Amino acid sequence: MNKLLKNQKAALVCGILGCLCYGGGDWLMMYGDPTPMGTLSWLTAGTAAIPQWRYNLAMALAFPGIILYGIALFAVQGYIPAEKHQRAYHVLNIFGLTPWIALHLFYVMILTLFSWMRQNGLAAEALPVCEGLFAQLSWLVPVSEGLMLPVFLYWFFLQVTGKTVFPPWMALTHVLVIYAILKGVSLLLPPSAFRLGFTNGLMSESMIIWFGIMLMYKKQH
């Protein structure tokens, strides 16, 4: 049991490191002057001026990030006693992890194109091209979120019905609850580079807290 708990803790630490990778990339690709330049709030004066190395790094960080995320998210099934519920969580997690990099790449590609065009003599064309590209492929966002959410919703169901090793009240610490709270905080912040970075990294920031709560809870037992 001690070895199992040690492995669970190590996996959650991996998840936190994955959040730092993904969250760091989210901040790198968005932190800047928040003045909007068009209909998309994230195509700003700041993102137009971001150097290309930041977008490259933001994309590169996604690869170790998703591996570390996966280690932690698959390890979470160890907190589910019933094998049938473990299997269901496992399958949902496979589907849920699939679109993470695709969604990240989608935004990075548009942002890096916007920045490159703005800085290489194509400023007038940058906004219509990037807004048009987003409009053509915007279906990717709800489809990706539709694949990502079920595993988290299933985990909430398991927690609130007492089907995990945690007490049902721990459902209040669910990652989506934390996300909703942080989202509310972000809406109270004045427009700034910090708000852009904070908002873009909300999921990673929420998961850091979520993994941290589970890690601390296990340390108490």
C-alpha positions in Angstrom: 0.0 0.0 0.0 2.8 2.4 0.9 4.4 1.8 -2.5 1.1 2.3 -4.2 0.6 5.6 -2.4 4.1 6.7 -3.3 3.5 5.9 -7.0 0.2 7.9 -6.8 2.0 10.9 -5.3 4.7 10.7 -7.9 2.1 10.6 -10.7 0.3 13.7 -9.3 3.6 15.5 -9.2 4.1 14.6 -12.8 0.6 16.2 -13.5 1.6 19.4 -11.8 4.8 19.5 -13.9 2.6 18.9 -17.0 0.4 21.9 -15.9 3.5 24.1 -15.7 4.5 23.0 -19.2 1.1 23.6 -20.7 0.3 26.6 -18.6 3.7 28.1 -19.3 2.9 27.7 -23.0 -0.5 29.3 -22.6 1.1 32.4 -21.0 3.9 32.6 -23.6 1.5 32.7 -26.5 -0.8 35.3 -25.0 1.0 37.6 -22.5 1.1 41.1 -24.0 -0.8 44.3 -24.7 -4.5 43.4 -24.3 -5.8 45.9 -26.9 -8.0 43.9 -29.3 -7.4 44.4 -33.0 -10.6 42.6 -34.3 -13.5 40.5 -33.4 -11.4 37.8 -31.7 -10.4 39.0 -28.3 -7.1 37.1 -28.3 -5.8 38.7 -31.5 -4.4 41.7 -29.8 -1.7 44.3 -30.1 0.4 42.2 -27.7 0.0 38.9 -29.6 0.9 40.7 -32.8 4.2 41.7 -31.3 5.2 38.4 -29.7 8.4 37.0 -31.2 8.2 33.7 -33.0 10.5 31.9 -30.5 7.7 32.3 -27.9 5.2 30.5 -30.1 7.7 27.8 -30.9 8.4 27.2 -27.2 4.7 27.3 -26.4 4.1 24.5 -28.9 7.2 22.5 -27.8 6.1 22.6 -24.2 2.9 20.9 -25.1 4.6 17.5 -25.8 6.2 16.9 -22.4 3.1 18.6 -21.0 0.6 16.1 -22.4 2.8 13.1 -21.4 3.0 14.4 -17.8 -0.8 15.2 -17.8 -1.5 11.6 -19.0 0.6 10.0 -16.3 -1.4 11.9 -13.6 -4.8 11.5 -15.2 -4.4 7.8 -15.7 -3.1 7.4 -12.2 -6.3 9.1 -10.8 -8.2 5.9 -11.7 -6.2 4.3 -8.9 -8.5 6.2 -6.5 -11.6 4.4 -7.9 -12.1 1.1 -6.1 -14.5 -0.7 -8.5 -12.9 -2.2 -11.6 -15.9 -1.4 -13.8 -15.7 2.2 -13.0 -11.9 2.2 -13.5 -12.4 0.8 -17.0 -15.0 3.4 -17.9 -12.8 6.2 -16.6 -9.8 4.8 -18.5 -11.6 4.7 -21.8 -13.0 8.2 -21.3 -9.5 9.4 -20.4 -8.1 8.0 -23.7 -10.6 10.0 -25.7 -10.2 13.0 -23.5 -6.5 13.3 -23.9 -6.7 13.0 -27.7 -7.6 16.6 -28.6 -5.4 18.5 -26.1 -2.4 19.0 -28.5 -4.7 19.5 -31.5 -6.5 22.4 -29.7 -3.3 23.9 -28.5 -1.8 23.6 -32.1 -4.9 25.2 -33.6 -4.5 28.4 -31.5 -0.7 28.5 -31.7 -0.8 28.3 -35.5 -3.3 31.2 -35.9 -1.4 33.3 -33.3 2.0 32.6 -34.9 0.7 33.4 -38.4 -0.9 36.6 -37.1 2.3 37.7 -35.4 4.5 36.8 -38.5 2.3 38.6 -40.9 2.1 41.7 -38.7 5.9 41.8 -38.5 6.7 41.0 -42.1 5.0 43.6 -44.2 1.5 42.0 -44.3 -0.1 43.9 -41.4 -3.2 44.8 -43.4 -3.9 41.2 -44.4 -3.1 39.6 -41.0 -6.4 40.2 -39.3 -8.8 39.1 -42.1 -6.6 36.0 -42.9 -6.4 34.9 -39.2 -10.1 35.6 -38.5 -11.0 33.8 -41.6 -8.9 30.8 -40.7 -10.5 30.6 -37.3 -14.0 30.9 -38.8 -13.3 28.0 -41.1 -12.0 25.6 -38.4 -13.8 27.0 -35.3 -15.8 23.7 -35.1 -12.6 22.2 -33.7 -13.1 24.0 -30.4 -16.5 22.5 -29.4 -15.6 19.1 -30.8 -12.4 19.0 -28.8 -14.1 20.2 -25.6 -16.8 17.6 -26.2 -14.1 14.9 -26.1 -12.2 16.4 -23.2 -15.1 17.0 -20.8 -16.7 13.5 -20.3 -13.9 12.1 -18.2 -14.0 15.0 -15.9 -17.8 14.8 -15.6 -17.6 11.1 -14.9 -15.0 11.7 -12.2 -17.4 14.2 -10.6 -20.2 11.7 -10.7 -18.0 9.1 -9.1 -17.0 11.5 -6.4 -20.4 12.9 -5.5 -21.9 9.4 -5.3 -19.1 8.1 -3.1 -17.5 5.8 -5.6 -13.9 7.0 -5.1 -11.6 6.7 -2.1 -12.4 10.3 -1.3 -15.4 11.5 0.7 -18.3 12.8 -1.5 -17.7 16.4 -0.3 -14.4 16.3 -2.2 -16.5 16.8 -5.3 -16.4 20.5 -4.4 -12.7 20.4 -5.2 -13.4 19.1 -8.7 -11.2 20.6 -11.4 -14.3 22.1 -13.2 -15.5 23.7 -9.9 -12.0 25.2 -9.5 -12.1 26.3 -13.1 -15.5 28.1 -12.6 -14.1 29.9 -9.6 -11.0 31.0 -11.4 -13.0 32.0 -14.4 -15.1 34.3 -12.1 -11.9 35.8 -10.8 -10.6 36.4 -14.3 -13.8 38.4 -15.1 -13.1 40.7 -12.2 -9.6 41.5 -13.4 -9.0 44.7 -15.4 -7.8 44.3 -19.0 -4.1 43.6 -18.8 -1.4 41.3 -20.1 -1.7 39.4 -16.8 -5.5 38.8 -17.4 -4.8 37.5 -20.9 -2.2 35.0 -19.7 -4.2 34.0 -16.6 -7.4 33.5 -18.7 -5.6 31.5 -21.4 -4.0 29.2 -18.8 -7.1 28.6 -16.7 -7.4 24.9 -17.3 -3.7 24.3 -16.4 -4.0 26.5 -13.3 -7.2 24.7 -12.2 -5.5 21.3 -12.7 -2.5 22.4 -10.6 -4.8 23.1 -7.7 -6.8 19.9 -8.3 -3.7 17.7 -8.4 -2.3 19.6 -5.4 -5.5 19.0 -3.3 -5.4 15.3 -4.0 -1.7 15.2 -3.2 -2.2 16.9 0.1 -5.2 14.8 1.0 -3.2 11.6 0.6 -0.4 13.0 2.6 -2.8 13.3 5.6 -3.5 9.6 5.6 
